[in-house]
Amino acid sequence: MEHKNIVATIYLKNGQAVKGMDNFEPMGWDVISLARLYNDSGIDKIIIFDLSDDDEEHEKNIHTIKKINRNVEIKVCAGGNISRFEDVKKFIYAGCLQVIVNGAKSNSMDIAREASDRFGKERILVSVANVDFVFKHQEEMQEHFHELLVLNTSVLTAIENITDVPYVVYFEECDYEKIIETLKRENVRGIAGSFINDPETDIMEMKAQLSAGGIKMDNFEPALKWADLKKNSDGMVPVIVQDYRTDEVLMLAYMNEEAFETTINIGKMTYYSRSRQELWIKGMTSGHIQYVKSLTADCDYDTILAKVSQIGAACHTGNVSCFFNEIVKKEYMEKNPLKVLEDVYAIILDRKANPKEGSYTNYLFDKGLDKILKKIGEEASEIIIAAKNPDPEDIKYEISDFMYHMMVLMAEKGVTWEEITQELSQR
């Protein structure tokens, strides 16, 4: 039995999150912060609806969707304002794993055919409020759609009688009895609803309640129990905390059994304060919450390594990390590939923002796109020539030269390493 999903919905109007398809009242949250909250709090997928009225607003929303995709790791699906295949392509190129077409529009099937042929049916969804679209295209549903978003719970049985395509159900209100009954249907992949979109909703608690009702959810199921860990003389286990994106060590704290179980149940790092002699959910007073990404025991089972999404600063001093008091330091050459690429790219961006006299990078920016493209073409040719040379030193040099010029192009076009790695991870 596959996990059932909790799906959040973001409605975009002028690049900002609003409360609904027909309710343009602001959500009261910065849209990137809202997306990050969904990403960290246990949401399994985000559906974004572009509610733009014109091309200018549409492009603004596309830009916002790109920013959202740079800041989250969970699946993002986008729809709204799709009138041709090119609109699907815009959402895909903005970093969305899936695109949702509107079954109420007359040309949606034509768009879906072309899009599924081009990108694969696993990337195409359709929203329906009744059975009309599904009935009319029942022979093609399996061929072109990965999933449906059903906006009306009263038509579920009718839809299941027509097609086996899995679906997510939109609920108007949080009725656990009805939700559990619906999630037990074989073809249901998950639920959506305005109560899920509410930033105050405890998604991990919702998953716990659904799990208690017999629904398999994608929540934490620990491979090790507290009894498997070796405790110190105080009956606790030290926890080393790292930022899951950068691997920066943030802090050291301790867990007792209650803190361990609470962390797993709510998905937020919880410790035991030895000074206050009480349980401590990190960030409950400061807002600097640590959302759990992974917990790993060391070889002796006496220390936990926690990778977290850190909101704000980890240290009570306001520093990102508690480890900032330098004792000794020896200079060394950074060789971590990701760190090197990020550092070089950061320097290129700084040159673009703050030109430096005599800088070759600024020379390229000043000459413009055609000059940058010409250099990339020249360096690509140099790689081909070097590859025919038995000396490997030449090709290492030429590839490095090519990658530098490629990063200049990335900076010129506003493409980040996060976007490149995200695209590669989808292939």
Buried (B, 14 or more C-beta within 10 A) or exposed (E): EEBBBBBBBBBBBBBBBBBBEEEEEEBEBEBBEBBBBBBBBBBBBBBBBBBBEEEEBBEBBBEBBBBBBBBBBBBBBBBBBBEEBEBBBBBBEBBBBBBBBBBBBEEBBEBBBBBBEEBEBEBBBBBBBBBEBBBEBBEBBEEBBBBBBBBBBEBBEEBBEBBEBBBBBBBEEBBEEEBBEBBEBEBBBBBBBBBBBEBEBBBBEBBBBBBEBEBEBBBBEEEEEBEEBEBEEEEBBEBBBBBBEBEBBBBEBBBBBEBBBBBBBBBBBBBBEEEEEEBBBBBEEEEBBBBBBEBEBBEEEEBBBBBBBBBEBBBEEEBBBBBEEEEEEEEEEEEEEEEEBBEBBEBBBEBBEEEEEEBEBBEBBEEEEEBBEEBBEEBEEBBEEBEEEEEEEBBEEBBEBBBBBBBBBBBBEEBBBBBEEBEEEEE
